[in-house]
Amino acid sequence: MLQLSILDQLPIREGGHPQDPINEAIILAQKAEQWGYHRYWTAQFHGTVSFTSAAPELVTCRLAAETQTLRVGAGGILLSNNSPYLVAEQFKMLETFFPGRIDLGIGRVPGGDAATHAACLYGSPLGQNAFEQKIVDLKHFVAGEPPLDPAWKTVKATPVTDHHPQLWSLGSGESSAAFAAKHGLALCFAHFINPYIYADVIAAYRKHFRPSVFYPEPVANLCVYAICCDTEEEAIRQRASRDLWWAEVFQGLDPPYRSVEQGLAYPYSEALLEKLAIKRDAVVVGTPEQVKAQIEAIAAKAQVDEVMIQTMCFDFSVRLRSFELIAEAFRE
């Protein structure tokens, strides 16, 4: 049976407060647990007013404390901005608080502009080129093994645990999947970013996978963007908020999430509509039956048994209902 999970980017609606996405995430996580969702991840961005997601490790702690069985974690920590040692300690601490429920997803992108990335590094000479070395070091610190650098042979990440958070590599292309295969990590492919090559990339990941202390066999899922309503017309209508958000991003803006009415009324140029066509290809939209069929087809093509779902709507009640309708469809 296909497992369903959630990726929450913690979007901030126009006229809202940065606290709103956290309060809504608590409600959604609790409901998701009741509805049978498997895991709940939150993303990481820096220097943006679009999302309340600068510190997923803190959100993970809050959501895990508010739930009982749901796996909770980061989707993901942007390792190019962070010390592998500190990330390992943070998530080992979370695993101590909530044994067997913590996921650590790793992303490669900086999650902000060049100046913000530099501020995250705060004088460190290590940039994006150090990412692979950081992956290696993170694995050793999480597993409790000696780091490769002899200068750190006495360094250990604490607390020492009998079990580890699950390690995932996140990406939307071939390079992240290659990293996951080479270093023995699980792979989450972002179909909602790149809906065209996911099956081939996941197949290549499985072919080249090298076993690790974390995974003896390859483990993969993918994340889709879905909007589910009682009618197809309403689901397509709700998509207008996402269309407008992307249109403004394409113009170099950092927008909040705007209303459906604003999205429907926006004067799109032909150039923007061409760019939006690609983003719309990445959206699963429709009634519960339609959304279920689309998700099942994507999962079958990728040969995965878990699909994560991302949904952003201006109205939280619509977003909540979308996840409920999808859960109900898969129970039937």
C-alpha positions in Angstrom: 0.0 0.0 0.0 1.3 3.5 -0.9 2.4 5.6 2.1 1.6 9.3 2.1 3.7 12.0 3.8 3.8 15.8 3.9 6.3 18.4 3.0 5.4 21.8 4.5 7.3 24.9 3.3 5.5 27.0 5.9 4.2 29.7 3.5 3.2 33.1 4.8 -0.1 34.5 3.4 -0.5 38.1 2.5 -1.9 40.0 5.5 -0.8 37.1 7.8 1.9 36.8 10.5 5.0 34.7 10.4 3.6 32.8 13.4 0.6 31.6 11.4 2.4 28.8 9.4 3.8 27.3 12.7 0.4 27.3 14.3 -1.2 25.8 11.2 1.6 23.2 10.9 0.8 22.0 14.5 -2.8 21.5 13.5 -2.0 19.9 10.2 0.6 17.5 11.7 -1.9 16.4 14.4 -4.6 15.9 11.8 -2.1 14.1 9.4 -1.2 11.7 12.2 -4.9 10.9 12.6 -5.4 10.5 8.9 -2.5 8.0 8.6 0.2 10.1 7.0 3.7 8.6 7.6 6.0 11.6 8.0 6.0 15.4 8.1 8.9 17.5 6.9 9.5 21.2 6.9 11.8 23.1 4.5 14.6 25.6 5.1 14.9 29.0 3.5 16.8 32.1 4.6 16.2 35.8 4.3 12.7 35.5 2.8 9.3 36.9 3.8 7.6 34.1 1.8 8.2 31.3 4.3 8.6 30.8 8.1 11.3 28.2 7.6 14.7 29.4 8.7 15.1 26.8 11.4 13.5 23.4 10.6 15.3 21.7 13.5 13.3 23.9 15.9 10.1 23.3 14.0 10.8 19.5 14.1 11.1 19.6 17.9 7.8 21.5 18.2 5.9 19.2 15.9 7.3 16.0 17.3 6.3 17.2 20.8 2.7 17.9 19.5 2.3 14.4 17.9 2.8 10.8 19.0 3.7 8.5 16.1 4.3 10.7 13.1 7.9 10.8 11.8 9.0 14.4 11.8 12.0 16.1 10.3 13.8 18.5 8.0 13.2 18.5 4.3 15.8 19.7 4.5 18.8 21.2 6.3 20.9 23.1 3.8 24.3 21.6 4.6 26.3 24.1 2.5 25.3 26.7 5.1 25.9 24.6 8.2 28.5 22.8 10.3 28.0 19.0 9.9 29.1 18.6 13.5 26.4 20.9 14.8 23.7 19.5 12.5 24.6 16.0 13.8 24.4 17.1 17.4 21.1 18.8 16.9 19.4 15.8 15.2 21.0 13.3 17.6 19.4 15.4 20.4 16.1 15.3 18.6 16.4 11.6 18.3 17.1 11.4 22.0 13.9 13.3 22.7 11.8 11.4 20.1 13.4 8.0 19.5 12.6 6.4 16.1 10.7 9.4 14.8 13.3 11.9 13.5 14.4 12.4 9.8 17.3 14.5 8.6 17.0 15.5 5.0 19.9 17.3 3.4 19.7 19.8 0.6 22.5 21.3 -1.5 21.2 24.7 -2.4 22.1 27.8 -0.3 18.5 28.7 0.3 19.0 32.4 -0.3 21.0 34.9 -2.3 24.8 35.2 -2.3 24.9 37.7 0.5 22.6 35.6 2.7 24.7 32.5 2.0 27.8 34.5 3.0 26.1 35.6 6.2 25.2 31.9 7.0 28.9 30.9 6.6 30.0 34.0 8.5 33.6 34.1 7.5 34.1 30.4 6.8 36.2 29.8 3.7 34.2 26.7 2.9 31.6 27.3 0.2 29.4 25.1 -2.1 32.4 23.1 -3.2 32.8 21.6 0.3 29.4 20.0 0.2 30.5 16.4 -0.5 33.1 16.6 2.3 30.4 17.9 4.6 28.2 14.9 3.7 31.0 12.5 4.6 31.7 14.3 7.9 28.0 14.4 8.7 27.6 10.6 8.2 30.5 9.9 10.5 29.3 12.3 13.2 25.7 10.9 13.1 26.9 7.3 13.1 29.3 7.9 16.0 32.3 7.0 13.9 35.7 8.8 13.9 35.9 11.6 11.3 38.3 11.2 8.5 40.3 14.4 9.4 43.0 13.2 11.9 42.8 16.6 13.6 39.2 15.6 14.7 40.0 12.1 15.8 38.9 12.9 19.4 35.7 14.7 18.3 32.4 13.0 18.8 28.9 14.2 18.3 26.7 13.9 21.4 24.5 12.7 22.8 25.5 9.2 22.0 22.5 7.2 20.9 21.7 3.6 20.1 19.8 4.6 17.0 20.1 7.4 14.4 17.8 9.8 12.6 17.1 8.7 9.1 19.4 10.4 6.6 17.9 11.6 3.3 19.4 13.4 0.3 16.9 15.8 -1.3 17.1 17.0 -4.9 15.4 17.6 -8.2 18.2 16.4 -10.6 20.8 13.9 -11.3 23.6 15.2 -9.0 21.7 14.9 -5.7 20.7 11.4 -6.6 24.3 10.6 -7.5 25.4 11.9 -4.0 22.7 9.8 -2.3 23.8 6.6 -4.2 27.5 7.2 -3.6 27.1 7.9 0.1 24.4 5.3 0.9 21.6 7.7 1.8 17.9 7.6 1.1 16.7 9.7 -1.8 13.7 12.1 -1.9 13.1 13.4 -5.4 11.3 16.8 -5.9 8.8 16.0 -8.6 7.2 19.3 -7.7 10.3 21.1 -9.0 11.2 18.8 -11.9 8.3 16.5 -13.1 10.1 15.2 -16.2 13.0 13.0 -15.2 12.1 11.5 -11.8 11.7 7.9 -12.9 15.1 7.8 -14.7 16.9 9.6 -11.9 15.5 7.2 -9.2 16.4 4.2 -11.4 20.0 5.4 -11.7 20.1 6.0 -8.0 19.1 2.4 -7.3 21.6 1.1 -9.9 24.6 2.9 -8.4 23.6 2.7 -4.7 26.4 1.8 -2.3 25.3 0.3 1.0 26.1 2.3 4.2 25.7 1.9 7.9 22.4 3.8 7.5 20.9 1.8 4.5 21.9 -1.7 3.3 19.5 -1.2 0.3 18.4 1.9 -1.7 15.4 3.7 -0.3 13.5 6.3 -2.4 10.4 8.4 -2.4 9.3 11.5 -4.2 7.4 14.7 -3.4 4.5 16.0 -5.6 2.6 19.2 -5.4 -1.2 18.4 -5.1 -4.4 20.4 -4.7 -7.5 18.3 -4.1 -11.0 19.7 -3.8 -14.5 18.2 -4.1 -14.6 19.4 -7.8 -12.0 19.7 -10.4 -13.0 23.3 -11.1 -12.4 24.4 -7.6 -9.0 22.6 -7.4 -7.9 24.4 -10.6 -9.3 27.7 -9.2 -7.2 27.2 -6.0 -4.1 26.8 -8.1 -4.3 30.5 -9.1 -2.6 31.5 -5.8 0.4 29.3 -6.7 0.5 30.7 -10.3 0.7 34.3 -9.0 3.4 33.4 -6.4 5.5 31.9 -9.2 4.8 34.8 -11.5 6.1 37.2 -8.9 9.2 35.1 -8.2 9.9 35.0 -11.9 10.0 38.8 -11.7 12.6 38.8 -8.9 10.2 39.5 -6.1 9.9 37.9 -2.6 6.1 37.7 -2.3 3.8 36.4 0.3 1.2 33.9 -0.7 -1.7 35.8 -2.2 -5.4 35.1 -2.6 -7.1 33.1 -5.3 -9.0 36.2 -6.4 -5.7 38.1 -6.9 -4.3 35.2 -8.9 -7.3 35.0 -11.2 -7.3 38.8 -11.8 -3.5 39.1 -12.5 -2.6 40.3 -16.0 -0.2 37.6 -17.1 2.0 38.3 -20.0 2.7 35.6 -22.7 6.2 35.2 -21.4 5.0 34.5 -17.8 2.3 32.1 -19.1 5.1 30.1 -20.9 7.1 29.9 -17.7 4.0 28.9 -15.7 3.2 26.1 -18.1 6.2 24.2 -16.7 5.2 24.8 -13.1 1.7 23.6 -13.9 3.1 20.4 -15.3 4.3 19.7 -11.7 0.9 20.1 -10.1 -1.4 17.2 -9.4 -4.9 18.8 -9.3 -8.5 17.6 -9.2 -11.0 15.6 -7.3 -10.0 12.9 -4.8 -10.4 10.2 -7.5 -8.4 12.2 -10.0 -5.6 13.1 -7.6 -5.3 9.5 -6.3 -5.0 8.2 -9.9 -2.3 10.8 -10.8 -0.3 10.1 -7.6 -0.6 6.3 -8.1 0.6 6.7 -11.7 3.6 8.8 -10.7 4.5 6.3 -7.9 4.2 3.3 -10.2 6.4 5.0 -12.9 9.1 5.7 -10.2 8.6 2.4 -8.5 8.3 4.0 -5.0 6.0 3.0 -2.2 5.9 6.5 -0.5 4.8 9.8 -1.9 5.2 13.1 -0.1 2.7 15.8 -0.8 3.2 19.5 -0.8 0.2 21.8 -0.9 -0.1 25.6 -0.5 -3.4 27.4 -0.4 -4.3 30.9 0.7 -7.1 29.6 2.8 -5.8 27.1 5.5 -9.1 25.3 5.7 -8.9 24.5 2.0 -5.3 23.2 2.4 -6.4 21.1 5.4 -9.3 19.7 3.5 -7.1 18.9 0.5 -4.9 16.6 2.7 -7.9 15.1 4.3 -9.6 14.3 0.9 -6.4 12.7 -0.4 -6.0 10.5 2.8 -9.6 9.4 2.5 -9.2 8.6 -1.2 -6.3 6.2 -0.4 -8.2 4.5 2.3 -11.0 3.5 0.0 
